[in-house]
Amino acid sequence: MPHLVVICRMALMASLACGMAAQTPREPIPESTPYVYRTVGGTSLDLQVLSPPASFARPRPAIVYFFGGGWSSGTVKQFLPFGKELVGRGMVAVFVDYRVSSRHKSTVTDATADAQAAMRYVRANAAKLGIHPNRIVAAGGSAGGQLALATTLVPPLEEDAVSPAANLLIGYNPVADLRDERWTSRFGEAGAKVSPISFVKAGVPATLIFHGVDDPTVPIKQVRDFCAAMRKAGNSCTLEESEGATHGFFNYGRHENRWYTETLAKTIVFLKAQGYLE
């Protein structure tokens, strides 16, 4: 019996050491490997990693996806079609679950802290994941777009020696400005403190944004202003505007995949231009 106890303890320590989730993720992604990237308030949060075939040399570039859903809901599988395409081209795709108000009674600040923690985990564990620690892309849509931008623009909300900043940024109709009345009425002063546009400065990595011209949820003026501020600070910010498109236009399965196909193709062009894909 003592021998069995020792074996069990060793197995538990190995599991904790590698950071793998002890439980099945809330939304399991087939063929992915789950890792618990933080435990906060009794809640374990995981990210799921899809890796390319072994024929692609390590370390590999990675893209970390944050789903949309107004910080209140959403599915970690939102960007799975995008991620699978990039995995097939040699990137590691990471799908992050974070706290949302419908499940965790959380705030936009909580979600932003989770996003930064996820990026720190990926960078700190880059060797284990086969990822280049300085070739990590943060990407997301809508509220997840705010989180992707906030990993790099918003000053770290928690002290840590590892930087949460991405090396490239991609936003799909992202909420770039949380200072207008719609968001302040919901989040108060907290929203402004995690508003990406408030922290634009020189040295932000190259950024690509996709947005629908007719988006009623996140008006396109918001990202036009964001990109203008980025360029004024000397940064590269490419805004791809889609005429006739509304919120969520880029998602797989919508509009007969017209805009999904278009945004995926332009995402690949951007990543190739930055040297992340061949």
For each residue, the residues with C-beta under 8 A, 3 or more apart:
1: 4 5
2: 5 6
3: 6 7
4: 1 7 8
5: 1 2 8 9
6: 2 3 9 10
7: 3 4 10 11
8: 4 5 11 12
9: 5 6 12 13
10: 6 7 13 14
11: 7 8 14 15
12: 8 9 15 16
13: 9 10 16 17
14: 10 11 17 18
15: 11 12 18 20 22
16: 12 13 19
17: 13 14
18: 14 15 35 128
19: 16 35 36 37 121 125 128
20: 15 33 34 35 36
21: 24 25 34 35 36 44 46
22: 15 36 44
23: 44
24: 21 28 34
25: 21 28 29 34 46 48 76 97
26: 46 76 97
27: 75 76 77 97
28: 24 25 32 34 48
29: 25 32 48 50 76 77 80 95
30:
31: 50
32: 28 29 48 49 50 95
33: 20 48 49 51
34: 20 21 24 25 28 46 47 48 49
35: 18 19 20 21 46 47 48 49 121 125
36: 19 20 21 22 39 44 45 46
37: 19 45 46 47 96 117 118 121 122
38: 44 45 114 117 118 121
39: 36 42 43 44 45
40: 43 45 99 110 114
41: 104
42: 39
43: 39 40 99 104
44: 21 22 23 36 38 39
45: 36 37 38 39 40 96 97 98 99 114 117 118
46: 21 25 26 34 35 36 37 97
47: 34 35 37 64 94 95 96 97 118 121 122
48: 25 28 29 32 33 34 35 76 94 95 97
49: 32 33 34 35 92 93 94 95 129
50: 29 31 32 83 84 87 92 93 94 95
51: 33 60 87 92 129 130
52: 55 56 60 87 88 89 90 91 92
53: 56
54:
55: 52
56: 52 53 60 90
57: 60
58: 130
59: 126 127 130 131 132 133 135
60: 51 52 56 57 90 91 92 130 131 132 135
61: 90 91 92 131 132 135 136 137 271 276 277
62: 91 92 93 94 122 129 131 132 135 136 137
63: 83 86 91 92 93 94 136 137 138 139 170
64: 47 94 96 118 119 122 136 137 138 139 148 166
65: 78 79 82 83 93 94 95 96 139 140 144
66: 96 98 115 118 138 139 140 141 143 144 145 147 148
67: 74 75 76 77 78 79 95 96 140 141 144
68: 74 78 140 141 142 143 144 145 172 248
69: 72 73 74 75 100 142 143 144
70: 73 74 142 143
71: 100 101 106 107 108 111 143
72: 69 100 101 102
73: 69 70 100 102 103
74: 67 68 69 70 78 100 143 144
75: 27 67 69 78
76: 25 26 27 29 48 67 95 96 97
77: 27 29 67 80 95
78: 65 67 68 74 75 141 144 251
79: 65 67 82 83 93 95 139 140 141
80: 29 77 83 84 95 252
81: 84 85 252 260 264
82: 65 79 85 86 93 139 252 264 267
83: 50 63 65 79 80 86 87 93 95
84: 50 80 81 87 88 93
85: 81 82 88 89 264 268
86: 63 82 83 89 90 91 93 267 268 271 277
87: 50 51 52 83 84 90 91 92 93
88: 52 84 85
89: 52 85 86 268 277 278
90: 52 56 60 61 86 87 277 278
91: 52 60 61 62 63 86 87 271 276 277
92: 49 50 51 52 60 61 62 63 87 129 130 131
93: 49 50 62 63 65 79 82 83 84 86 87
94: 47 48 49 50 62 63 64 65 118 122
95: 29 32 47 48 49 50 65 67 76 77 79 80 83
96: 37 45 47 64 65 66 67 76 114 115 118
97: 25 26 27 45 46 47 48 76
98: 45 66 111 114 115 118 147
99: 40 43 45 103 104 106 110 111 114
100: 69 71 72 73 74 103 104 106 111
101: 71 72 104 105 106 107
102: 72 73
103: 73 99 100
104: 41 43 99 100 101 110
105: 101
106: 71 99 100 101 110 111
107: 71 101 110 111 187 190
108: 71 111 112 143 146 178 187 190 191 194
109: 112 113 157 190 193 194
110: 40 99 104 106 107 113 114
111: 71 98 99 100 106 107 108 114 115 143 147
112: 108 109 115 116 146 147 150 154 157 194
113: 109 110 116 117 157 158
114: 38 40 45 96 98 99 110 111 117 118 147
115: 66 96 98 111 112 118 119 138 147 148 150 151 164
116: 112 113 119 120 150 151 154 156 157 158 164
117: 37 38 45 113 114 120 121 158 164
118: 37 38 45 47 64 66 94 96 98 114 115 121 122
119: 64 115 116 122 123 136 138 151 164 165 166
120: 116 117 123 124 160 162 163 164
121: 19 35 37 38 47 117 118 124 125
122: 37 47 62 64 94 118 119 125 126 129 131 136
123: 119 120 126 133 136 162 163 164
124: 120 121 162
125: 19 35 121 122 128 129
126: 59 122 123 129 130 131 132 133 136
127: 59 130 131 133
128: 18 19 125
129: 49 51 62 92 122 125 126
130: 51 58 59 60 92 126 127
131: 59 60 61 62 92 122 126 127 135 136
132: 59 60 61 62 126 135 136
133: 59 123 126 127 136
134: 167
135: 59 60 61 62 131 132 167 276
136: 61 62 63 64 119 122 123 126 131 132 133 166 167 168
137: 61 62 63 64 166 167 168 169 170 271 276
138: 63 64 66 115 119 147 148 149 151 152 166 168 169 170
139: 63 64 65 66 79 82 148 169 170 171 172
140: 65 66 67 68 79 143 144 145 146 147 148 170 171 172 174
141: 66 67 68 78 79 144 145 171 172 173 174 248 250 251
142: 68 69 70 145 146 172 173 174 175 217 218 247 248
143: 66 68 69 70 71 74 108 111 140 146 147 175
144: 65 66 67 68 69 74 78 140 141 147 148 174
145: 66 68 140 141 142 148 149 171 172 173 174 175 176 209
146: 108 112 140 142 143 149 150 174 175 176 178 194 195 196
147: 66 98 111 112 114 115 138 140 143 144 150 151
148: 64 66 115 138 139 140 144 145 151 166 169 170 171 174
149: 138 145 146 152 153 154 169 171 174 176 196 207
150: 112 115 116 146 147 153 154 194 196
151: 115 116 119 138 147 148 154 164 165 166
152: 138 149 164 165 166 169 204 205
153: 149 150 196 199 200 201 204
154: 112 116 149 150 151 157 193 194 195 196 199
155: 199
156: 116 159 160 163 164
157: 109 112 113 116 154 194
158: 113 116 117
159: 156
160: 120 156 164
161:
162: 120 123 124
163: 120 123 156
164: 115 116 117 119 120 123 151 152 156 160
165: 119 151 152 205
166: 64 119 136 137 138 148 151 152 169 205
167: 134 135 136 137 205
168: 136 137 138 205 206 207 208 270 271 274 276
169: 137 138 139 148 149 152 166 204 205 206 207 208
170: 63 137 138 139 140 148 207 208 209 267 270
171: 139 140 141 145 148 149 174 176 207 208 209 210 223
172: 68 139 140 141 142 145 209 210 250 263
173: 141 142 145 210 211 212 215 217 218 223 247 248 249 250
174: 140 141 142 144 145 146 148 149 171 196 209 218 223
175: 142 143 145 146 178 183 218 222
176: 145 146 149 171 195 196 197 209 218 222 223 225 226
177: 180 183 195 196 197 198 222 225 226
178: 108 146 175 183 184 187 191 192 194 195
179: 183 184 191 192 195 197 198
180: 177 183 184 222
181: 184 185
182: 185 186
183: 175 177 178 179 180 186 187 191 195
184: 178 179 180 181 187 188 189 191 192
185: 181 182
186: 182 183 191
187: 107 108 178 183 184 190 191
188: 184 191
189: 184 192 193
190: 107 108 109 187 193 194
191: 108 178 179 183 184 186 187 188 194 195
192: 178 179 184 189 195 198
193: 109 154 189 190 198
194: 108 109 112 146 150 154 157 178 190 191
195: 146 154 176 177 178 179 183 191 192 198 199
196: 146 149 150 153 154 174 176 177 199 200 226
197: 176 177 179 200 222 225 226 229
198: 177 179 192 193 195
199: 153 154 155 195 196
200: 153 196 197 204 226 229 230 233 235
201: 153 204 233
202: 233 234 235
203: 235
204: 152 153 169 200 201 207 230 233 235
205: 152 165 166 167 168 169 235
206: 168 169 235 236 237 238 270 274
207: 149 168 169 170 171 204 227 230 235 236 237 238
208: 168 169 170 171 237 238 240 266 267 270
209: 145 170 171 172 174 176 223 226 227 237 238 239 240
210: 171 172 173 240 242 250 263 266
211: 173 215 218 220 223 239 240 241 242 245
212: 173 215 220 241 242 244 245 246 247 249
213: 220 241 242 243 244 245
214: 243 244 245 246
215: 173 211 212 218 219 220 245 246 247 249
216: 219 246 247
217: 142 173 246 247
218: 142 173 174 175 176 211 215 222 223 247
219: 215 216 222
220: 211 212 213 215 223 224 241
221: 224 225
222: 175 176 177 180 197 218 219 225 226
223: 171 173 174 176 209 211 218 220 226 227 239
224: 220 221 227 228 239
225: 176 177 197 221 222 228 229
226: 176 177 196 197 200 209 222 223 229 230 237
227: 207 209 223 224 230 231 237 238 239
228: 224 225 231 232
229: 197 200 225 226 232 233
230: 200 204 207 226 227 233 235 236 237
231: 227 228 234 235 236 237
232: 228 229
233: 200 201 202 204 229 230
234: 202 231
235: 200 202 203 204 205 206 207 230 231
236: 206 207 230 231
237: 206 207 208 209 226 227 230 231
238: 206 207 208 209 227 270
239: 209 211 223 224 227
240: 208 209 210 211 263 266
241: 211 212 213 220
242: 210 211 212 213 245 249 259 262
243: 213 214
244: 212 213 214
245: 211 212 213 214 215 242 249 259
246: 212 214 215 216 217 249
247: 142 173 212 215 216 217 218
248: 68 141 142 173 251 254
249: 173 212 215 242 245 246 254 255 259
250: 141 172 173 210 254 259 260 263
251: 78 141 248 254 260
252: 80 81 82 257 260
253: 257 260
254: 248 249 250 251 257 259 260
255: 249 258 259 260
256:
257: 252 253 254 260 261
258: 255 261 262
259: 242 245 249 250 254 255 262 263
260: 81 250 251 252 253 254 255 257 263 264
261: 257 258 264 265
262: 242 258 259 265 266
263: 172 210 240 250 259 260 266 267
264: 81 82 85 260 261 267 268
265: 261 262 268 269
266: 208 210 240 262 263 269 270
267: 82 86 170 208 263 264 270 271
268: 85 86 89 264 265 271 272 277
269: 265 266 272 273
270: 168 170 206 208 238 266 267 273 274
271: 61 86 91 137 168 267 268 274 276 277
272: 268 269 275 276 277 278
273: 269 270
274: 168 206 270 271
275: 272
276: 61 91 135 137 168 271 272
277: 61 86 89 90 91 268 271 272
278: 89 90 272
